[in-house]
Amino acid sequence: MRWFAAGLLAAGTMASPPELRAAREQTLFGIEAGSLDAALKDYMRITGRQILYPTALVSGLSAPGVAGVMDPDRALAQLLAGKPITAVHRGRNIYVLVADRSRARPASPPRAKTSRKRPKEIAQPGPQSTEAEVALSTIVVTGSHIRGGANGTSEVITLTATDMERAGVGTVAEAIATLPQNFGGTANEDTTVTGADRTTNNLALASSVNLRGLGADATLTLVNGRRVAGSGGSGDFADLSSIPAAAVQRIEVLADGASALYGSDAIGGVVNVILKRDFEGLESRFRLGSVTTGKSRDVQLGQVGGLHWGSGHALLAYEYQERGALRASDRRYTRSADLRPLGGHDYRLYFSNPGTILLIDPATGGFAPAFAIPSGQNGIGLTAADLIPGPSLSNQRNNTDLLPRQRRHAGYFNIEQEAADALQIYGEARYSHRVFDYRAQGTPALLAVTPSNPYFVSADGSPLTRIAYSFDKDLGPTLVRGRAEALSLTGGTIVRPGGDWQIDAYATYARQIDVSRNSNIANQASYFEALGFTPDDPATAFSTSRDGFFNPFADGAVNSRAMTDFIANGFLDERLRNSLVMGNVIADGSLFTLPGGAVKLAIGAQARGEHFSYGGESRFYTVAPRPIAPQDYDRSIRSAFAELAIPIFGAGNRTAGFERLTLSAAVRHEHYSDFGSTTNPKFGAVWEPIPGLTLRGSYGTSFRAPALTELGARFTVSGTQLPNVGGGTLQALIMSGGNTALKPETARSLNFGMRIAPPNWGGFSTEISYFDTRFRDRIAQPVTEQILQALTNPVFSPFVTFVNPVSSVADRQRVEALLAEPGAVASVLLPVENYRAIIDSRYVNTATVWVRGMDVSVSNTLRLGGDSLALSANASLLFDYRDRVTPTSVVVERVGTLGNPVDLRARASAHWTHGDFGAGVTVNYVGRYTDTISVPARPISDWAGFDLQLRYEPQTPSGWRDGLSVALNVQNVFDRDPPFVDRNRGYAYDAANADVLGRFASLQVKKRW
């Protein structure tokens, strides 16, 4: 399929010669005379272009009717004819309207309000008048604090609201997932539910962004240019599901290091979700979708309303979404952990029903499956002769879900008011409430049965039988329910002290609360009592003399409902709270003027407080619930930053080979109260040798501060059994917790690129970017991320200590001390002598990652008579993803390997419009890669999925059709399964690089009132 992806990339370059310009520049218009604001909205609907302008700029102005087949530029010129407004082309299908001072209004109009969006899009500017450049000073580019968009040293990928509609997506997370630069392997609902992500505690099933595969915690997410409260067990990534898609104006993605501008976390890049704020009228949205195999339905409703008055405006948006769960049984590659029919191995567990009798292996000190309890019997009268050598296997995928059921409410409010000639005040609020539930694997348990149980059978004549058992048939699956609640409040003011200087000061409070409850879990204290292993406890309502004994030797559910209800009282309740309080002030403007233009400076400061708390209670091993040891951390951050842009060549002194040359430098210093200070610079240059060709480059350093939990998480100890070298298993103790000696993760980023957009080639543009990021001192728990290789892979030897409590008194004392730690979790059935390894899985600065590759994007719009054909493609190619787990380990190339980014991801689309109707086709491509975990390594085939859209958008609306848009979308039209992967968790696909939904059809309707 590589030829297909490459072909679509090349398709965007078609029809650029002059002989085809006339053919592509014809569109049928039917815009009625009326207000200029309404006419521009009709123009955007007809052409698919995005026109950016403050409402005050067009307030009170009227537009003539525009009808017939013509060039879209000519139609726009007719709408703006005779008005003090200039349209400036600022990128693919994006135009900015600015005040033209050479054509002032005859009367004193309402003053255009200064934009406070920070950051904001706009690609490289072409030659324009000095007046237009001054007017454009209200625009701020992502990747710069300086208004005017003059820097642009790194590519900014923009997804507009129209792009999201054309893609058929319903949420911000779905829109981000379409980007080839994003890696879906961490902090997402599917990787969390299926256990594919072992690096993130995604308690409330948040959806995040992970640029370049460097980690969700290494990508900074902003909303309207501001930080949001963190999500997850460490509060180190943003939850995209809290953002209402109905309110999104566009999403900007800067896939380059940017800590010199924004501080911590901006290593892989920055994602800035810009919400609508200047809107008038009402807009309603409805979306209904469903998978075609399974019962996962998706319903989404949205409403946006905006109001304007002479000196200000306000907007209110609301969105509701409800989606059903997707069951594991709905997909052939997930319904069973026995993957042999698909070409893999059998990963069913011997913790089963009927159970597996275990004996201690004297060579390893661990438990080994010895006998299977036979199926098809009720456990009464069973003898040792009936037992079957070997394990009994159970499918842990029974009655489980791949995706949770979710219900979400999200709201957004914005208000702005001009308080005086040079003073503007604004406020903003966002709130979301999301609940979820799903079914997880039933409780596996190690049962201890003695002759006091009337069903007792001994396999070896000993008075204790240990059974690896699954309660899935007795209790059903574990039930997981939870909620995520996010709130953000901002108030600020903009002061214009004189000249083109502007001071923007704001304060923000944001918090996210994540709550999760795991229930229907077998409680060890209860099943030990029901088995008769421990005596009847008067503190419980259960009594074996009255209610009988639990029978663990049967096949299926043979025990009474009263008994299973007593056993199923185990639970885990967790509550996380992440919050931040932030004050920010930034001033920017011109210092002086050179022949190439004004030298501009932005300077600012920020104070931020971060807080994290964790608590809850559990009942796994006790009669009464036990509180979870509370964790409460906070810190303060103080920052100062500056940015300078120096135009060497520009409109005033352009010469051959130098249409434009701008140098830029930025620096940010941050001091953290818990670990110290860090300073990060960035330098860049933009050179336009000829019109339509822009070359750019940048170099900078970035960092990620240790999360509060990584520094302060409490020390814990747990027991487990792991594969050992040469086969078999060993019993091990794992130490986990924080590390106050952690230092920041650091990175160096190098970025070069060019943009080709000849001014006489209409809408054609292409962008090529080379990136090189070296990420050092990564904070990780290396062993936890690859726990099954802890004892077998020499890479992890610095974290493993082998012990022998039988022959060494010191080893015995160390193991006993660890087991005595408060909250230590280990089997009471296992003697101290059986532990043979201690694994240190506390957070450390250890790993190094080097990522190198190239992004390529191309777009073009062809006019074919009265029709239009819009072509676009975006591809990300990774040359290297080199990883060194520890400072002493070898460097391993991980690009194109299981669980890591692949070497090629691409997305290409073609959208055709004919009058009121349109159609689009999109292909999503993932290159082939390798399963290096399997022995021998297995190839994983490439994959291409096709999406289709049919839409109806009246071009000459009247009556009920006015403002109407209807689209039918089918994603993965041919219902192609992901490529087979032999995962040891029993899922035959790679959740990091594939989508489990299959074919998904949706109907979306939008109506403006």
Beta strands, then each sheet from edge to edge (+ up, - down):
strand 1: 27-31
strand 2: 34-35
strand 3: 50-52
strand 4: 62-63
strand 5: 66-70
strand 6: 85-89
strand 7: 94-99
strand 8: 156-160
strand 9: 219-223
strand 10: 226-227
strand 11: 248-254
strand 12: 269-275
strand 13: 281-291
strand 14: 297-309
strand 15: 312-323
strand 16: 326-327
strand 17: 356-360
strand 18: 367-372
strand 19: 388-389
strand 20: 401-403
strand 21: 405-420
strand 22: 423-440
strand 23: 444-449
strand 24: 465-470
strand 25: 478-498
strand 26: 501-521
strand 27: 570-594
strand 28: 597-619
strand 29: 626-627
strand 30: 631-649
strand 31: 660-672
strand 32: 676-690
strand 33: 693-704
strand 34: 716-723
strand 35: 729-736
strand 36: 745-756
strand 37: 765-780
strand 38: 800-802
strand 39: 835-840
strand 40: 844-864
strand 41: 867-884
strand 42: 892-893
strand 43: 904-914
strand 44: 917-926
strand 45: 929-931
strand 46: 938-940
strand 47: 943-952
strand 48: 964-971
strand 49: 1000-1008
sheet 1: 1+ 5-
sheet 2: 2+ 4-
sheet 3: 3+ 7+ 6-
sheet 4: 8+ 11- 12+ 9+ 10-
sheet 5: 29+ 28- 27+ 26- 25+ 22- 21+ 15- 14+ 13- 49+ 48- 47+ 44- 43+ 41- 40+ 37- 36+ 33- 32+ 31- 30+
sheet 6: 29+ 28- 27+ 26- 25+ 22- 21+ 15- 14+ 13- 49+ 48- 47+ 44- 43+ 41- 42+
sheet 7: 16+ 20-
sheet 8: 19+ 18- 17+ 24- 23+
sheet 9: 34+ 35- 39- 38+
sheet 10: 45+ 46-
end
